[in-house]
Amino acid sequence: MREPDASETRGCAELGILGPVVGLVALHQSLLVIRHLVGAGLLTGGLHMLDAWTGEIRQLGLVVCEDCALCQAPAR
């Protein structure tokens, strides 16, 4: 076996972590869609936040504004 060169042994500090974080967000969105498709309920009325450092996922509640045309639009 050959020894790996320097470009193959770099870690997250050099290469970054954007790829895995994008994968985590896509996984979370996919799970929400599957949950909706199997009838487990669609989580609405909130904003999902992922803390990529800790792995914590939180949902923030959203308030409907009475004078907002978008908030008053019928759901599709």
The first five atom37 places (N, CA, C, CB, O) and aatype in JSON, in Angstrom:
{
  "aatype": [12, 1, 6, 14, 3, 0, 15, 6, 16, 1, 7, 4, 0, 6, 10, 7, 9, 10, 7, 14, 19, 19, 7, 10, 19, 0, 10, 8, 5, 15, 10, 10, 19, 9, 1, 8, 10, 19, 7, 0, 7, 10, 10, 16, 7, 7, 10, 8, 12, 10, 3, 0, 17, 16, 7, 6, 9, 1, 5, 10, 7, 10, 19, 19, 4, 6, 3, 4, 0, 10, 4, 5, 0, 14, 0, 1],
  "atom_mask": [
    [1, 1, 1, 1, 1],
    [1, 1, 1, 1, 1],
    [1, 1, 1, 1, 1],
    [1, 1, 1, 1, 1],
    [1, 1, 1, 1, 1],
    [1, 1, 1, 1, 1],
    [1, 1, 1, 1, 1],
    [1, 1, 1, 1, 1],
    [1, 1, 1, 1, 1],
    [1, 1, 1, 1, 1],
    [1, 1, 1, 0, 1],
    [1, 1, 1, 1, 1],
    [1, 1, 1, 1, 1],
    [1, 1, 1, 1, 1],
    [1, 1, 1, 1, 1],
    [1, 1, 1, 0, 1],
    [1, 1, 1, 1, 1],
    [1, 1, 1, 1, 1],
    [1, 1, 1, 0, 1],
    [1, 1, 1, 1, 1],
    [1, 1, 1, 1, 1],
    [1, 1, 1, 1, 1],
    [1, 1, 1, 0, 1],
    [1, 1, 1, 1, 1],
    [1, 1, 1, 1, 1],
    [1, 1, 1, 1, 1],
    [1, 1, 1, 1, 1],
    [1, 1, 1, 1, 1],
    [1, 1, 1, 1, 1],
    [1, 1, 1, 1, 1],
    [1, 1, 1, 1, 1],
    [1, 1, 1, 1, 1],
    [1, 1, 1, 1, 1],
    [1, 1, 1, 1, 1],
    [1, 1, 1, 1, 1],
    [1, 1, 1, 1, 1],
    [1, 1, 1, 1, 1],
    [1, 1, 1, 1, 1],
    [1, 1, 1, 0, 1],
    [1, 1, 1, 1, 1],
    [1, 1, 1, 0, 1],
    [1, 1, 1, 1, 1],
    [1, 1, 1, 1, 1],
    [1, 1, 1, 1, 1],
    [1, 1, 1, 0, 1],
    [1, 1, 1, 0, 1],
    [1, 1, 1, 1, 1],
    [1, 1, 1, 1, 1],
    [1, 1, 1, 1, 1],
    [1, 1, 1, 1, 1],
    [1, 1, 1, 1, 1],
    [1, 1, 1, 1, 1],
    [1, 1, 1, 1, 1],
    [1, 1, 1, 1, 1],
    [1, 1, 1, 0, 1],
    [1, 1, 1, 1, 1],
    [1, 1, 1, 1, 1],
    [1, 1, 1, 1, 1],
    [1, 1, 1, 1, 1],
    [1, 1, 1, 1, 1],
    [1, 1, 1, 0, 1],
    [1, 1, 1, 1, 1],
    [1, 1, 1, 1, 1],
    [1, 1, 1, 1, 1],
    [1, 1, 1, 1, 1],
    [1, 1, 1, 1, 1],
    [1, 1, 1, 1, 1],
    [1, 1, 1, 1, 1],
    [1, 1, 1, 1, 1],
    [1, 1, 1, 1, 1],
    [1, 1, 1, 1, 1],
    [1, 1, 1, 1, 1],
    [1, 1, 1, 1, 1],
    [1, 1, 1, 1, 1],
    [1, 1, 1, 1, 1],
    [1, 1, 1, 1, 1]
  ],
  "atom_positions": [
    [[0.85, -1.19, 0.0], [0.0, 0.0, 0.0], [0.88, 1.24, 0.0], [-0.96, 0.01, 1.22], [1.97, 1.25, 0.58]],
    [[0.4, 2.25, -0.65], [1.17, 3.49, -0.71], [0.79, 4.41, 0.44], [0.94, 4.21, -2.05], [-0.3, 4.28, 1.01]],
    [[1.66, 5.31, 0.79], [1.39, 6.31, 1.81], [0.51, 7.41, 1.21], [2.72, 6.91, 2.38], [0.76, 7.84, 0.09]],
    [[-0.52, 7.86, 1.93], [-1.36, 8.95, 1.4], [-0.57, 10.25, 1.35], [-2.63, 9.14, 2.27], [0.26, 10.53, 2.21]],
    [[-0.84, 11.05, 0.32], [-0.16, 12.35, 0.26], [-0.9, 13.36, 1.13], [-0.07, 12.86, -1.21], [-1.96, 13.06, 1.68]],
    [[-0.34, 14.55, 1.26], [-0.87, 15.55, 2.19], [-2.3, 15.95, 1.85], [0.02, 16.79, 2.17], [-3.08, 16.24, 2.76]],
    [[-2.67, 15.98, 0.57], [-4.03, 16.4, 0.21], [-5.08, 15.38, 0.64], [-4.12, 16.63, -1.3], [-6.26, 15.73, 0.74]],
    [[-4.68, 14.14, 0.88], [-5.63, 13.11, 1.28], [-5.78, 12.99, 2.79], [-5.21, 11.79, 0.72], [-6.67, 12.28, 3.27]],
    [[-4.95, 13.66, 3.54], [-4.97, 13.52, 5.0], [-5.43, 14.79, 5.7], [-3.61, 13.12, 5.5], [-5.35, 14.87, 6.92]],
    [[-5.88, 15.76, 4.95], [-6.36, 16.99, 5.59], [-7.67, 16.73, 6.32], [-6.54, 18.12, 4.54], [-8.44, 15.85, 5.92]],
    [[-7.92, 17.47, 7.37], [-9.13, 17.29, 8.17], [-10.15, 18.37, 7.92], [0.0, 0.0, 0.0], [-10.05, 19.15, 6.97]],
    [[-11.14, 18.41, 8.79], [-12.24, 19.37, 8.67], [-11.76, 20.81, 8.75], [-13.27, 19.12, 9.75], [-12.34, 21.69, 8.1]],
    [[-10.72, 21.07, 9.52], [-10.21, 22.43, 9.65], [-9.74, 22.97, 8.31], [-9.07, 22.49, 10.67], [-9.88, 24.17, 8.03]],
    [[-9.19, 22.11, 7.47], [-8.71, 22.54, 6.16], [-9.78, 22.39, 5.07], [-7.48, 21.75, 5.78], [-9.89, 23.25, 4.2]],
    [[-10.54, 21.33, 5.12], [-11.5, 21.03, 4.06], [-12.89, 21.6, 4.3], [-11.6, 19.55, 3.88], [-13.67, 21.73, 3.36]],
    [[-13.21, 21.94, 5.53], [-14.53, 22.47, 5.86], [-15.55, 21.38, 6.12], [0.0, 0.0, 0.0], [-15.26, 20.19, 5.97]],
    [[-16.75, 21.8, 6.51], [-17.8, 20.83, 6.85], [-19.1, 21.12, 6.11], [-18.06, 20.84, 8.34], [-20.15, 20.59, 6.47]],
    [[-19.05, 21.95, 5.08], [-20.28, 22.34, 4.39], [-21.0, 21.15, 3.78], [-19.96, 23.35, 3.31], [-22.23, 21.07, 3.87]],
    [[-20.3, 20.23, 3.17], [-20.93, 19.06, 2.55], [-21.77, 18.26, 3.52], [0.0, 0.0, 0.0], [-22.93, 17.99, 3.23]],
    [[-21.22, 17.85, 4.66], [-22.02, 17.08, 5.62], [-23.2, 17.87, 6.18], [-21.14, 16.63, 6.75], [-24.25, 17.28, 6.45]],
    [[-23.06, 19.17, 6.36], [-24.16, 19.98, 6.9], [-25.31, 20.02, 5.89], [-23.69, 21.41, 7.24], [-26.47, 19.92, 6.27]],
    [[-24.98, 20.17, 4.62], [-26.02, 20.16, 3.57], [-26.74, 18.81, 3.58], [-25.4, 20.44, 2.17], [-27.96, 18.76, 3.42]],
    [[-25.98, 17.73, 3.77], [-26.58, 16.4, 3.85], [-27.52, 16.26, 5.03], [0.0, 0.0, 0.0], [-28.58, 15.64, 4.9]],
    [[-27.15, 16.83, 6.17], [-28.02, 16.77, 7.36], [-29.33, 17.52, 7.12], [-27.3, 17.36, 8.58], [-30.4, 17.03, 7.49]],
    [[-29.25, 18.68, 6.5], [-30.46, 19.46, 6.22], [-31.35, 18.7, 5.24], [-30.09, 20.86, 5.65], [-32.57, 18.65, 5.42]],
    [[-30.76, 18.12, 4.2], [-31.54, 17.34, 3.23], [-32.2, 16.13, 3.9], [-30.65, 16.88, 2.08], [-33.35, 15.81, 3.59]],
    [[-31.48, 15.47, 4.79], [-32.05, 14.33, 5.51], [-33.24, 14.76, 6.35], [-30.98, 13.68, 6.4], [-34.28, 14.09, 6.36]],
    [[-33.11, 15.87, 7.06], [-34.2, 16.36, 7.91], [-35.43, 16.7, 7.06], [-33.75, 17.61, 8.72], [-36.55, 16.36, 7.43]],
    [[-35.22, 17.37, 5.93], [-36.33, 17.72, 5.05], [-36.99, 16.46, 4.49], [-35.86, 18.63, 3.91], [-38.21, 16.39, 4.39]],
    [[-36.19, 15.48, 4.13], [-36.74, 14.22, 3.6], [-37.59, 13.51, 4.64], [-35.61, 13.3, 3.15], [-38.65, 12.98, 4.32]],
    [[-37.13, 13.51, 5.88], [-37.91, 12.87, 6.95], [-39.23, 13.58, 7.18], [-37.1, 12.84, 8.24], [-40.24, 12.92, 7.45]],
    [[-39.25, 14.9, 7.07], [-40.51, 15.64, 7.22], [-41.48, 15.28, 6.09], [-40.24, 17.16, 7.23], [-42.68, 15.14, 6.33]],
    [[-40.97, 15.14, 4.87], [-41.83, 14.77, 3.74], [-42.38, 13.36, 3.93], [-41.05, 14.86, 2.41], [-43.57, 13.13, 3.71]],
    [[-41.53, 12.42, 4.32], [-41.98, 11.04, 4.55], [-43.04, 11.02, 5.64], [-40.8, 10.13, 4.94], [-44.03, 10.3, 5.54]],
    [[-42.83, 11.8, 6.68], [-43.8, 11.88, 7.77], [-45.16, 12.36, 7.26], [-43.29, 12.83, 8.87], [-46.2, 11.85, 7.67]],
    [[-45.13, 13.33, 6.37], [-46.37, 13.84, 5.78], [-47.02, 12.78, 4.89], [-46.09, 15.12, 4.96], [-48.24, 12.6, 4.94]],
    [[-46.23, 12.08, 4.08], [-46.77, 11.1, 3.14], [-47.41, 9.9, 3.84], [-45.68, 10.61, 2.22], [-48.38, 9.33, 3.33]],
    [[-46.89, 9.51, 4.99], [-47.46, 8.36, 5.7], [-48.57, 8.78, 6.66], [-46.37, 7.62, 6.47], [-49.11, 7.95, 7.39]],
    [[-48.9, 10.07, 6.66], [-50.0, 10.53, 7.48], [-49.65, 10.82, 8.92], [0.0, 0.0, 0.0], [-50.54, 10.92, 9.77]],
    [[-48.38, 10.95, 9.22], [-47.97, 11.24, 10.59], [-48.08, 12.73, 10.89], [-46.54, 10.77, 10.83], [-47.77, 13.16, 12.0]],
    [[-48.51, 13.51, 9.93], [-48.73, 14.93, 10.16], [-47.64, 15.78, 9.56], [0.0, 0.0, 0.0], [-46.46, 15.43, 9.59]],
    [[-48.05, 16.9, 9.02], [-47.11, 17.87, 8.47], [-46.91, 18.95, 9.51], [-47.62, 18.46, 7.11], [-47.88, 19.54, 10.0]],
    [[-45.68, 19.2, 9.84], [-45.38, 20.23, 10.84], [-45.46, 21.59, 10.17], [-43.99, 20.0, 11.49], [-44.59, 21.94, 9.37]],
    [[-46.49, 22.34, 10.5], [-46.65, 23.67, 9.91], [-46.69, 24.69, 11.02], [-47.94, 23.75, 9.05], [-46.8, 24.36, 12.2]],
    [[-46.59, 25.94, 10.62], [-46.65, 27.02, 11.6], [-45.37, 27.21, 12.37], [0.0, 0.0, 0.0], [-45.36, 27.83, 13.43]],
    [[-44.27, 26.67, 11.85], [-43.01, 26.82, 12.56], [-41.83, 26.82, 11.61], [0.0, 0.0, 0.0], [-41.93, 26.4, 10.46]],
    [[-40.72, 27.29, 12.12], [-39.48, 27.34, 11.37], [-38.51, 26.38, 12.05], [-38.9, 28.79, 11.31], [-38.23, 26.51, 13.24]],
    [[-37.99, 25.42, 11.3], [-37.06, 24.44, 11.85], [-35.65, 25.01, 11.79], [-37.14, 23.1, 11.08], [-35.23, 25.54, 10.76]],
    [[-34.94, 24.9, 12.89], [-33.56, 25.39, 12.95], [-32.64, 24.25, 13.35], [-33.44, 26.58, 13.94], [-32.9, 23.54, 14.33]],
    [[-31.56, 24.07, 12.6], [-30.58, 23.04, 12.87], [-29.3, 23.71, 13.34], [-30.32, 22.15, 11.63], [-28.73, 24.54, 12.63]],
    [[-28.84, 23.35, 14.53], [-27.54, 23.8, 15.01], [-26.54, 22.73, 14.59], [-27.54, 24.02, 16.59], [-26.45, 21.67, 15.2]],
    [[-25.78, 23.02, 13.53], [-24.87, 22.03, 12.97], [-23.74, 21.68, 13.94], [-24.29, 22.53, 11.67], [-23.16, 20.6, 13.83]],
    [[-23.43, 22.55, 14.86], [-22.34, 22.29, 15.81], [-22.76, 21.25, 16.85], [-21.92, 23.59, 16.5], [-21.98, 20.36, 17.19]],
    [[-23.99, 21.37, 17.37], [-24.44, 20.46, 18.42], [-25.35, 19.36, 17.9], [-25.17, 21.24, 19.5], [-25.56, 18.35, 18.57]],
    [[-25.9, 19.55, 16.7], [-26.84, 18.57, 16.15], [-28.26, 18.77, 16.65], [0.0, 0.0, 0.0], [-29.14, 17.95, 16.37]],
    [[-28.49, 19.83, 17.39], [-29.82, 20.09, 17.96], [-30.74, 20.67, 16.89], [-29.73, 21.05, 19.17], [-30.35, 21.56, 16.13]],
    [[-31.98, 20.17, 16.84], [-32.99, 20.69, 15.92], [-34.1, 21.29, 16.77], [-33.53, 19.57, 14.96], [-34.66, 20.62, 17.65]],
    [[-34.43, 22.54, 16.5], [-35.5, 23.22, 17.24], [-36.54, 23.72, 16.25], [-34.93, 24.4, 18.09], [-36.26, 23.92, 15.07]],
    [[-37.75, 23.93, 16.76], [-38.8, 24.5, 15.94], [-39.28, 25.78, 16.61], [-39.98, 23.5, 15.73], [-39.68, 25.76, 17.78]],
    [[-39.24, 26.86, 15.88], [-39.72, 28.14, 16.38], [-41.13, 28.36, 15.86], [-38.78, 29.31, 15.95], [-41.41, 28.15, 14.68]],
    [[-42.01, 28.79, 16.73], [-43.37, 29.08, 16.32], [-43.44, 30.39, 15.55], [0.0, 0.0, 0.0], [-42.69, 31.32, 15.83]],
    [[-44.33, 30.44, 14.58], [-44.52, 31.65, 13.79], [-45.89, 32.22, 14.1], [-44.37, 31.36, 12.27], [-46.86, 31.48, 14.28]],
    [[-45.96, 33.52, 14.15], [-47.21, 34.21, 14.46], [-47.82, 34.72, 13.16], [-46.97, 35.38, 15.46], [-47.12, 35.27, 12.31]],
    [[-49.12, 34.52, 13.0], [-49.84, 35.01, 11.83], [-50.16, 36.48, 12.04], [-51.14, 34.18, 11.57], [-50.75, 36.86, 13.05]],
    [[-49.77, 37.3, 11.07], [-50.07, 38.74, 11.12], [-51.38, 39.0, 10.39], [-48.91, 39.58, 10.49], [-51.56, 38.58, 9.25]],
    [[-52.28, 39.67, 11.06], [-53.61, 39.93, 10.48], [-53.56, 40.82, 9.25], [-54.5, 40.56, 11.53], [-54.43, 40.72, 8.39]],
    [[-52.55, 41.7, 9.15], [-52.48, 42.63, 8.03], [-51.48, 42.18, 6.95], [-52.11, 44.01, 8.53], [-51.08, 42.99, 6.11]],
    [[-51.08, 40.92, 6.97], [-50.11, 40.39, 6.0], [-50.85, 39.55, 4.96], [-49.01, 39.54, 6.72], [-51.54, 38.58, 5.3]],
    [[-50.71, 39.93, 3.68], [-51.4, 39.2, 2.6], [-50.9, 37.76, 2.5], [-51.19, 39.92, 1.26], [-51.69, 36.86, 2.22]],
    [[-49.63, 37.53, 2.72], [-49.09, 36.17, 2.63], [-49.61, 35.3, 3.78], [-47.56, 36.2, 2.65], [-49.96, 34.14, 3.56]],
    [[-49.66, 35.85, 4.98], [-50.17, 35.09, 6.13], [-51.65, 34.73, 5.95], [-49.98, 35.88, 7.42], [-52.09, 33.69, 6.43]],
    [[-52.39, 35.58, 5.28], [-53.83, 35.37, 5.12], [-54.17, 34.54, 3.89], [-54.53, 36.7, 5.04], [-55.34, 34.19, 3.69]],
    [[-53.18, 34.21, 3.06], [-53.44, 33.42, 1.85], [-53.86, 32.01, 2.25], [-52.18, 33.38, 0.93], [-53.34, 31.46, 3.22]],
    [[-54.8, 31.42, 1.5], [-55.23, 30.05, 1.83], [-54.09, 29.05, 1.61], [-56.45, 29.65, 0.98], [-53.28, 29.21, 0.7]],
    [[-54.05, 28.04, 2.43], [-53.02, 26.99, 2.3], [-53.29, 26.17, 1.06], [-52.98, 26.08, 3.55], [-54.45, 25.95, 0.69]],
    [[-52.23, 25.72, 0.41], [-52.4, 24.89, -0.8], [-52.12, 23.46, -0.49], [-51.48, 25.36, -1.93], [-52.21, 22.61, -1.37]]
  ]
}
